[in-house]
Amino acid sequence: MNSKKTLLILAGGLGTRYKGLKQVDGILENGSPILEYSIYDALEAGFNKIAVVINQFIPESYIERLEKISKMEKFELKWIYQEMEKFVPKEIDISSREKPWGTGHATLCAKEMIKEPFVIINADDFYGKEAFQLASREMDLGNISEFQFELIAYPVETTLSENGTVARGVCALDSESYLLKIKEQTSLRKENSRIIYTENETDIEIKNQTLVSMNFFVFHPSIFNSLENYFIEFIKSNPLPKEEFYIPFAIQKMITTKKVKVLVKSSPSQWMGMTYPNDKIILKNYLEKQIQRNRYPANLWK
């Protein structure tokens, strides 16, 4: 059994569509944002180290709040700033860049902090208890190595928003549930009874049960070297001002070059998230029902 179980939370986004820092926006009267529910579930599943990637806009008051929680609950807490210049070659001018480099770069920023297998999640996604329990078991079984990662994925129909398009990594699997292809699609939505995305000005329909990545990966720390190499290639390719370096892009390159295999498991939990402001009430209602079912205390940190 692994003595160290690390959860890496990506909380460095700007929340453009949400119009605010949703990663620290409390959902219920207890003031806990989604990431605290993930921490609660992870601790319950045996995780003991939490690393959080943040941006310069995260209020000091929230940092102090989580520091206090970490001392009370006795888990190791690490803060990682997603600074724009990290891992960018010195000869490349990025002075005009305003948007963060994306999830691949955010993960790479944790390179010096994480030396053990780890789970990665988005701060603004609710993944459910059973997903963390599954990841913990897989780590204990020794199924995560430099040659094999895992992805806990969700049926696309359960990850859409009623309030606009969403970005998801659409997965194609082989007969043994290993990932063949993963591609980020940024325009997924439901139109009538169809789930579609647009690519090259063409609408493409996918099945309701198609598994998609919500960035719940179980990684070996060897991924950091590949991420660094791919990110430098990305930077040198002269990306568009708002183009991002996504985790699925890096994973696809590792699969294509046979550096790693990625086993995909369908999540046993319900996913919930906040892409748009109106998504918050849906999540609030869901969490209230979870509390009524005694799956969470009304106040996470008594």
C-alpha positions, 0 to 999 in steps of 0.5 A: 500500500502506498504511504503517500497518496497525493491529490493535485487540484487545478484551481488556476483558471480565470472562470471566464464563462462563470464570470468569477473565481468559481474555484473558491465560491462557496456553494452552501451556507457552510462556505465550502467550494467544490474543491473542499468536497473533493478534499473531504472525499479524498481524505476519506479514501485515504489521501493525505497530501493535497497540492493546489495549483492557483493563480495570483487572484485567489484571495489570501483569505481563502488560502488562510481558510484552507491552511486552517483546515489542513492543520485541523484535519492533519493533511499535508497542503502545498500551494503551487502558483501557475506563473505564466513564465514557468517552463517557457524558454527565456528566448521566447517573448510571452509579454502579450499573453493574458490567458493561462497556458491551460491544464497541461501547463498547470499540471507541469507546475507541480513537477517539483512538489510531487514525486509519487503517483497522484490523482489530478482533478479540476477544482470546479468539478464534483466527482463523487466519493466512489471515484476517489475510492476507486483511484485509491484502490488502483494506487494500492494495487500498484496499477499505476507506473511509468508505463500505465496511467488510469483515467476515471471517465464519465458518460458524456450525457451526465457532464453537459450544462443546460446553460451553454457549451462545454469542453470535454476530452472525448475518448475512444477505447480498445476492447480492453478499455485502454485509451486509443484516442482522446481529443478535447472538444470545446463545443459539446452541447445537447440539441433536442435529443442529440449530443453534438460538437462542431469541428471544422464547421461540421456538427458531429453527433456522439452517443450518450454513453460515450466516455469523456475525460473530466481531468480525473487522471491517476498519474505516475510522476514520470509524466512531468518529463513528457509534459515539459518536453511537449509544452516547450514544443507547444510554445515554440510552435507559436500558438494563437494568443488564447490557445491552450496546452491541454492534458488530453493533447499530452496524453494522446502524444504519449499513447501514440508514441507508445510511452504509456498505456492509459486504462479507462474506468467508468466512474461509479459516481455522479459528476456535477460542475459549474461552467456557467453561473446558473449551474450553481443552483443545480449543484446546490440542490444536489449537495443539499440532497447528499447532506440529507442522505448523510453522505456529507455533514452540513458543515464539512469541517467541524 
